[in-house]
Amino acid sequence: MKLKNVLKYGVAAAALSMMLLCAPAAYAEGPEAEAAPADPAVAAESVEDENALFTGMHLSQSSMTLTVRSSNQNPSSSLSVRRTDEEYSSVRWTSSNGSVASVDSYGTVTARGVGYATITATTNKGESATCRVTVERATAELDQSYLCLNITYDNAHPTGQLNLQDSYYGSSYERWSSSNTNVVTVSDGGMVTAQGVGTATVTARTSNGESASCRVTVSNSVGDVSVSQTVLLMPDVGSVQQLSATIAAAGGEGMARTWVSMNPAVATVSESGYVTAVGNGETKIIVSSPDGKYAECTCYVGDAARQYQSQQQMQAALGVVVLVVVAGVIILVMMGGAA
């Protein structure tokens, strides 16, 4: 298929996906929210906005959750009435449990206490719609659920800071602990220090008995070998290019490096990393350290190098192919690419 046709079909597919994505979704009304148990000691709050003009009785949310934190004891969220085909001169908002959630004349719901409440909007024509409100306290959380530390030759004990997120009980906690102190230790302030390769779980326990954990992985890159190029293109037979290698260890600059070509008929390599193109094809150039760690570079010579370059140019022209699923239909979308 010609590039022009590929791009044409890609643009058409992208246009189709945008049409499907922008199509108005059918409104599906969920099951009726379960009413919270009535509390006779708490009168339902009721306010009315006589100047509002609404059509229809669909609320913007059928349920909502408000989370109480130490930094925000009374979170809030807004409800609105959706329009259909009839007009109403007024709407009245009520809460089934004002000690849990209150609502004002604009449909703003504010948390008052932990529990459940039902917010109801009723028009002057007697039609109504409800929203189920859950008010909960924030539980203890750490600012990271995963932490990776890497031991290097110049940093044998890397560190990472963990912090207890704002919860209903603030940042109060009893202690920090590590499941494996041979891998990581943790200070009273949440500072994690690597001790050895492996995995461990760091846990913070709050003053009220809640806990939050972070999975920590420690790796060791001491002695790792890296090569200056992972792909080497040599279109001209007889040409020479130099590779270099780095050993991540104390005194690594002076360590011996062993260079090997896996196919000398394609390319050879000298003791100092000079690669000479010998014949058409592909080979691996391997460089290793005295302790056996190694890195490799893929070398393409002659026609193989030119073919590799063509493939890279084609990928750059076409861009990234993305499969988008819309309403059960798989659509091919071309992202980027040449005009």
C-alpha positions in Angstrom: 0.0 0.0 0.0 1.4 3.4 -0.9 2.2 5.8 1.8 -0.3 8.3 0.4 -3.1 5.8 0.7 -2.0 4.7 4.2 -2.2 8.3 5.4 -5.5 8.9 3.7 -7.1 5.9 5.4 -5.5 6.9 8.7 -7.0 10.4 8.5 -10.4 8.9 7.7 -10.2 6.5 10.6 -9.2 9.3 12.9 -12.2 11.4 11.7 -14.6 8.5 12.3 -13.2 8.0 15.8 -13.8 11.6 16.7 -17.4 11.5 15.4 -18.1 8.4 17.6 -16.4 10.0 20.6 -18.3 13.2 20.2 -21.7 11.6 19.7 -24.0 12.4 22.6 -24.3 9.4 25.0 -27.7 8.1 25.8 -28.8 9.0 29.3 -29.2 5.9 31.4 -30.8 6.4 34.7 -29.5 4.1 37.4 -31.4 2.2 40.0 -33.2 4.2 42.6 -30.8 5.1 45.4 -31.5 3.4 48.7 -32.8 5.9 51.2 -30.8 6.4 54.4 -32.4 5.4 57.6 -34.4 8.4 58.9 -33.2 10.0 62.0 -36.1 11.6 63.9 -33.7 13.7 65.9 -32.6 15.5 62.8 -35.0 17.4 60.7 -34.5 17.4 56.9 -33.0 20.6 55.6 -35.1 22.3 53.0 -34.3 25.4 50.9 -36.1 26.8 47.8 -35.0 28.9 44.9 -38.1 30.6 43.5 -36.2 32.3 40.7 -34.7 29.1 39.2 -35.9 27.9 35.8 -35.3 24.2 35.1 -36.5 21.7 32.6 -36.7 18.0 33.3 -35.7 16.0 36.4 -32.3 14.5 35.9 -29.6 15.4 38.4 -26.0 15.9 37.3 -24.9 13.1 39.6 -26.9 10.1 40.9 -24.4 9.5 43.7 -21.4 11.2 45.2 -18.7 10.6 47.8 -17.3 13.4 50.0 -14.1 12.6 51.9 -13.4 14.4 55.1 -9.8 15.2 55.8 -8.0 17.1 58.6 -7.3 19.9 56.1 -11.0 20.0 54.9 -13.5 19.0 57.5 -16.5 20.0 55.3 -15.9 19.2 51.7 -18.6 20.1 49.2 -19.8 19.3 45.6 -22.5 20.8 43.4 -25.6 19.2 41.9 -27.6 20.6 39.1 -30.9 19.7 37.3 -30.7 18.6 33.7 -33.1 20.0 31.1 -35.6 18.0 29.0 -38.8 19.4 27.5 -40.8 21.0 30.4 -40.1 24.1 32.4 -40.5 24.6 36.1 -40.6 27.9 37.9 -38.9 26.6 41.1 -37.1 23.7 42.6 -36.7 22.7 46.2 -33.6 20.9 47.5 -33.8 18.7 50.6 -31.5 16.4 52.6 -32.8 13.2 54.3 -30.1 13.6 57.0 -28.8 17.1 57.6 -26.2 15.8 60.1 -24.5 13.9 57.3 -25.0 16.3 54.3 -26.7 19.6 53.9 -27.8 21.3 50.6 -28.3 24.9 49.8 -30.6 26.7 47.3 -28.0 26.3 44.5 -27.7 22.5 44.9 -24.3 22.7 46.7 -23.9 19.6 49.0 -21.7 20.0 52.1 -20.5 17.2 54.3 -21.5 17.5 58.0 -20.6 14.1 59.3 -19.8 10.5 58.4 -22.7 8.5 57.0 -25.3 8.4 54.2 -27.9 10.9 53.0 -30.2 11.3 50.0 -30.4 14.7 48.4 -33.7 15.3 46.6 -34.6 18.0 44.1 -38.4 18.6 43.7 -40.0 20.9 41.2 -43.2 23.0 41.8 -44.9 20.4 39.5 -44.2 17.6 41.9 -41.5 15.8 39.9 -38.3 14.9 41.7 -34.8 13.3 41.3 -32.4 12.1 44.0 -28.6 11.7 44.6 -27.1 9.3 47.1 -24.4 10.9 49.2 -21.7 9.1 51.1 -19.5 11.0 53.6 -16.4 9.1 54.7 -13.2 9.9 56.6 -9.9 9.8 54.6 -7.8 6.7 55.5 -4.1 6.8 56.0 -2.1 6.9 52.8 1.6 7.3 51.9 2.6 9.7 49.1 4.2 6.7 47.3 3.0 3.2 47.0 6.2 2.0 45.2 9.8 3.1 45.7 12.9 2.0 43.8 16.4 2.6 45.2 19.6 1.7 43.3 22.9 1.1 44.9 25.9 2.5 42.9 29.6 2.4 43.4 29.6 6.0 44.7 26.4 5.6 46.8 26.1 2.4 48.8 23.1 3.5 50.8 20.7 5.5 48.6 17.7 7.0 50.4 14.1 8.0 49.7 11.6 10.0 51.7 8.0 8.7 52.4 5.3 11.0 53.8 2.0 10.2 55.4 -0.7 11.9 53.3 -3.3 14.2 54.8 -6.0 12.0 56.4 -8.8 12.8 58.8 -6.4 12.3 61.6 -3.7 14.5 60.1 -0.1 13.3 60.1 -0.2 11.7 63.5 1.3 8.2 63.6 2.9 5.9 66.1 5.8 4.4 64.2 7.4 3.4 60.9 8.7 -0.1 60.3 10.4 -2.2 57.6 9.5 -5.8 56.9 13.2 -6.6 56.1 15.9 -4.4 57.6 18.5 -6.3 55.6 17.0 -4.6 52.5 15.9 -1.2 53.9 15.6 0.6 57.2 13.3 3.5 57.9 13.6 6.4 60.3 11.0 7.9 62.6 10.4 10.6 60.0 9.9 8.2 57.1 13.4 8.3 55.5 14.1 5.0 53.8 17.7 3.8 53.5 18.8 1.0 51.2 20.9 -1.7 53.0 21.0 -4.5 50.4 19.4 -5.9 47.2 15.8 -7.2 47.5 12.3 -6.0 48.3 10.7 -4.9 51.5 7.5 -3.2 52.7 7.7 0.0 54.7 4.6 0.6 56.9 3.5 3.7 58.8 0.9 3.1 61.6 -1.3 6.0 62.6 -2.3 6.9 66.2 -5.8 5.5 65.7 -4.6 2.1 64.4 -4.7 2.7 60.7 -1.7 1.8 58.5 -0.3 2.6 55.1 2.4 0.8 53.2 5.0 1.3 50.5 6.7 -1.5 48.5 10.4 -0.8 48.2 12.7 -2.5 45.7 16.5 -2.1 46.0 18.8 -2.9 43.0 22.6 -2.8 42.6 24.2 -1.4 39.4 27.8 -1.6 40.7 29.9 -2.9 37.9 27.3 -2.5 35.2 28.7 -2.0 31.7 27.2 0.4 29.2 28.2 1.0 25.6 28.3 4.4 23.8 25.9 3.1 21.0 23.4 0.3 21.0 23.0 0.5 17.2 25.8 1.1 14.8 25.1 1.7 11.1 28.0 1.3 8.6 26.6 1.5 5.1 30.1 1.5 3.5 32.2 -1.6 3.7 35.7 -0.7 4.9 34.6 2.2 7.1 35.7 2.4 10.7 33.9 3.7 13.8 34.8 3.7 17.4 32.7 2.5 20.3 33.4 3.2 24.0 32.3 1.5 27.2 31.7 2.7 30.8 32.0 0.5 33.8 30.0 1.7 36.8 32.6 0.9 39.5 35.2 2.7 41.5 38.2 2.9 39.2 36.0 1.8 36.3 37.8 4.1 33.9 41.0 2.1 34.3 39.4 -1.4 34.2 40.2 -3.7 31.3 37.5 -4.1 28.6 37.2 -7.1 26.3 35.7 -6.5 22.9 34.3 -9.3 20.7 32.5 -9.4 17.4 30.0 -12.3 17.1 30.4 -12.4 13.3 33.9 -11.1 12.1 32.8 -11.7 8.5 30.4 -8.7 8.9 32.5 -6.5 11.3 35.6 -6.8 13.4 36.5 -4.9 16.6 39.8 -4.0 18.0 40.9 -4.1 21.7 40.2 -0.4 22.0 36.7 -0.6 20.5 37.4 0.4 16.8 34.8 -1.4 14.6 35.7 -2.1 10.9 32.9 -2.9 8.4 33.9 -6.1 6.5 30.8 -7.4 4.6 27.0 -7.0 4.3 25.0 -8.2 7.2 24.3 -7.8 10.9 26.4 -8.7 14.0 26.7 -8.1 17.7 29.6 -6.3 19.2 30.1 -7.3 22.9 32.1 -5.5 25.5 32.6 -7.1 28.9 34.3 -6.2 32.2 36.6 -8.4 34.3 33.8 -9.5 36.5 31.8 -10.8 33.6 29.2 -8.1 33.2 28.7 -6.9 29.6 26.8 -4.7 27.1 26.2 -5.1 23.4 25.8 -3.1 20.3 24.0 -4.3 17.1 26.1 -3.4 14.0 24.5 -3.2 10.5 26.9 -3.2 7.6 26.3 -2.4 3.9 22.8 -3.3 2.5 21.7 -4.2 6.1 22.5 -0.7 7.3 20.6 0.9 4.4 17.6 -1.4 4.9 17.6 -0.5 8.6 17.7 3.2 7.8 14.8 2.8 5.4 12.7 1.1 8.0 13.4 3.8 10.5 12.4 6.5 8.0 9.2 4.7 7.2 8.2 4.4 10.9 8.9 8.1 11.3 6.8 8.9 8.2 3.8 6.8 9.4 4.0 7.9 13.0 2.5 5.8 15.8 -0.4 3.5 15.0 -3.0 3.6 17.8 -6.0 1.2 18.1 -9.0 3.0 19.7 -12.0 1.0 20.8 -15.2 3.0 20.5 -18.6 1.4 21.1 -17.1 -2.0 20.5 -15.5 -0.9 17.2 -11.7 -1.0 16.7 -10.6 2.1 14.9 -7.1 2.6 13.4 -5.8 6.1 14.2 -2.6 7.5 12.8 -0.8 9.8 15.2 1.8 12.2 13.8 3.6 11.3 10.6 4.5 13.2 7.5 1.9 15.2 5.5 
